Amino acid sequence: MQAITPGESSRRRSTARVYGSVITATLLALLVGVISPGTALGRSGRYLDPIFSSVRRDANLVYGRAIHTDGSVEKLKLDLYRPVGDTARNRPVVIFVHGGFQDTTTKDPARNRLVGQLFAKRGFVAAVIDYRSGAGVDSEAAWDLRAAVRWFRNNASLYRVSPSRIIAMGVSGGAIAAMTVTFNPEDAGTSGNPGYSSAVAAGISLSGTASELYNIGFDEPPIAMIVAQDDVAFYAGTLATCEETKAFGNVCEMFVYPEGGHPPPFWLENSKKIIEQSSRFICRNVLGPVVCRDRNGDGRVD
């Protein structure tokens, strides 16, 4: 187990205190409008079930800028998804990071758009981001994701989202970036939106792993690890990430599929179930039963 110095432990506890406990957050949600008069709740299962029929997509919003080694500057863009007709404020955000060597608008538009649509229909605000992906750019990918987290904090009022309920979710290479940011938000990078925290409330890895296990310590955000047993590239690393997380007393929920291999096939075959599992994970560990209700309306989130 990696030793944690007193300074590191204090830093992590300080980060955790910024956001407070789930109980405090959910009670505050009642006061400031996460649950609003115009929002379907109770038996409708907001955040747990697809209760909205229409989703608005705002494409190619610039959230940051990447400075390349040759001095050129690339605009970093995201597609934003919101439920049409939703009056709630302080909504949770899911930032989805696609797999390496993909693009949100060209190579895999249907798959990348699907995740934004499925989350938005449940009441989330969702974003699918472009970022620097590929071999040898792990640090840059994490910098870009951190910039997207800070962009939402900078624009929280505009998009009616909660700055303390931002979740990073990624697939394959994107999952590595999501885990890196979840366990190490401090390395801000140079992709934009300085002056805001890069910390997330939870991380979700789909067919990925944490590449820097030494960054895992006490008081980390909860994580969910979703993987197929026959994913030879990432199954072992997924287990190691979860075991290390639990060793420090943190929450890790495993969702293991008996088969499916690695995305794209695994993701395409199980996308709706994966979004449902992810939504319930978020409700259990970030939002709480005050905000999320199961289909029977009894407050449990199984």
N, C-alpha and C positions, 0 to 999 in steps of 0.2 A: 504493500500500500504506500502511496506517495505521501511523504511527510508534509504537513501543512504548517508553515511558520505562524507565530502569533500575529504578525502583521497581515498575512493572507486571510487568516480566520476572522480577524476583526473586520477586514474589508468586506468579506462575504456577508458577515452578520449585518454590517451597515447597509449593504445593498438590499438585503432582505427586509430591513426595517423601513426602507423607503416606501415599500408597497404594503406593509402591514399584513395582518392575518386575513384569511379568506372570509372569516366571520365579519370582521370590521368592514371589509370591502363590500360584501353583499348587503349589509345593513345600510351602508352609505348609498348603495345603488338605489335603494327604495326612496331615499331622500332626494337624490339629485336627478332621477329620471330614467335609469336604465329600464325600469318597469313603468311605462307611461300609459295613460288612459287609452290610447289608441292601439296598443300592442296586444296581440292575442297571447294569452298565457294559460296557466292551469292545464286543462286537459289537452290544449292544443300543442303543448310541449315546445315552447320557444327554445331555440338553440339545440334541441334534441331531435325535432322533427322538421321536415320541409313544409313550413306553414305559409310561405309566400309563393305566389304563382309566377311572379315576374321579377326579373333582375335587371338592373341598369348597369351597363358596362361603359366605363370611361377609359378609352384606350390611349396608350402612349403618353401618360403623364410623366413628366421628368421629375425624378426624385433625387438625382445626384449627378455627379460627373466623375468619370474615371480619367486619371492622367496617366498616359502610357509612357513607356521608357523613351520614346522618341520625342516626347513633349506634346504630342497631340492629345486633344481632349475629346472624350466620348460621352455623349449624353446617356445617362442610365434611365431607363423608362420602366413603368409598371402599368398593368391594366388593373383598374379598380372595379370591384363588384359590390353593389348595394341592393338590398331588397326594395322593390318599388312599393310605395305606400307606407313604409315604416316610419313611425313618429318617435321611436325610442331615441334617447340620447345615451352617451357614454357606452356605446356598443363595443364588444370585444372585436379585435382584429386578428385575422389569420394571414400571415405573410407566407406565401408558397414559393419555394425555390425549386425550379425544375431541375432535371438531371443534367449532367455535364454534356456539352456539345449540342444543346438544344436551344431553341429560341421561342419566346412566348407567342410570336406572331407568324412564324414561317414554317419551321420544320414540324412542329407538333401542336398546331393551334387548337384542335378539338380536345386533346387530352389536357392541355394546360388551362383552357377555358373552362373545362368541365369542373375542375376543383373549385374555381371561384364561384361558379354558378351554384354548385351544390351547397357550399357553405352559406352563401348569401340567402338562399331560399330558407335556411334555418334561422335567419336573423343576424348572422355575422356580417361584418364588413370584411371583405377578402381582397387580397392583392396578389397578383402573379408578377414576379419581377424578372426583368432581364438583369444579367450580371456577368462578370468576367468568369467564364467557365473554361475548363479544359485542363490539360496537363500542366503542372507547375504553377498554378495560379490560386492555390488554396487560400493564401493570405488575402489576396485581392478579392476573392469571392466573399470571404467573411467581412472584409471592409465594406463591400457593396451592400451586403445584407444589413450590417449595422447602420449604414446610412439610411436604408429604407425604414428601419425601426425609428430612427431619429426624425425622419420626414413625417411619420405619422404623429409623433409627439408635437412637432412643430405645427401640424395642421389638424390637431385633435378637435378643436372647436368647429372648424370648417366642415369636417366630415362626421361630426358627432360620434367620435370614438373615445374610448377610455385609454388614457396614456399608461395606465397600470395594468391593462389587460391585452397586451400584444403577444401573440403566440407565433413562434417561428416553426414552420413545417417544410421539410424538403424531401426529395426523392433522390436516391443514389448519390451522385456528387453534390446535389443540393442538400441532401440530408447531412452530409459531412459539414457543410457550411452552417446549417441550422444548429447542429450540436456544438460546433466551435463557438458560435455566438452565445448559445445558451450557457455554456460553462465559462466563457471568457468574454464578457461584454466590454472590458476595459480598453482593449486595443482598437481604438476608434478608427484609425486609418484616415484617408484623405478624400473620401468619396462624397463628402458634403454634409450639411446640416450640423455644424459643430454647436456645442453648447447644450446639447441634450443627452440624456442617458441612452445607452445602447442596450440596456438590460431588457430581457423578455420575461414574461410571466410563466412560460412553459415552452418546451421544445418537443417536436414530434418528428421522428425519423422513420421514413419509409424506405426500406432496403438500403440502409446506410449505417454509419457508425460514428463514434467520436474518434477522431484521429489523434487527439491530444488528451489521453486519459489522465495525464499529470495535472491538468487544469481542474479536474473534478475534486471538490472538497465539501466542507460542511455548508449547510444552508443553501443548497443549489435549488433552482426551479425544478418542478416535476417534469419528467420526460416520459414519452411513450415511444416504444420501439416496435415497429411493425415489419415483419419479415417472413419469408417462406423458408422452410427447413432445407429445401434443395437449392437455396441461393448460395452457391459455393463461394462467392466473392465476399459476402457480408454476414452470413449467418453467425459465424464464430465471433466476429467483431461486435455484432449486435449483443450477443450474450455477455461479452466482456464489458461492454459499456454499461449494461444494466447491473451487472454484479458489482462493478466499481462504484456506481451511483448508490446502490443500496448499502454498500459497506460504510459509507459516510452518513447513513441515516436519512438519505433522500428518497423521494418517490420515483420509482420506475415501474411502469406497467408494460408487460410484454404481450404482444398479440402475434402469435406464431401460427402461420398457415402450413398445413402439411406438405403442400406443393405449390408450384407457381413460378419458381425460378426468380429471375431478376426482371425489373421493368425494362422495356415497356409491357411485355405480356402480363406480368403479375399485377401491375397497376390497372391495366385495361380490364382485366377479368374481374377485379375485386374493388373497383373504385367506389361504388356506392356503399358497400359494407365498410370500407376503410374510412370514408368520411363519417359514417355513423359512429364507428368506434372512436374516432378522433373527437367528434363532438361530445360524446359522453365522457371521454377522458377529460376534456376541458371543463365540462360542467362539474365533474367530481372534484377536480383539483384546483381550478381557478375561479369559477363563477359561484359554485355552491348551490344548494337546494333552494335558497330563497329566490334566486334568479331563474334557475332551471327547474322544470317540473317534468316528471315522467308522464307517460301516456295516461296513467290512472289519476294523475293530479295529487298524489299523496306526498310529494316532496322528495321521494327517494330517487337517486340517480344510480342505477345498477350498472 
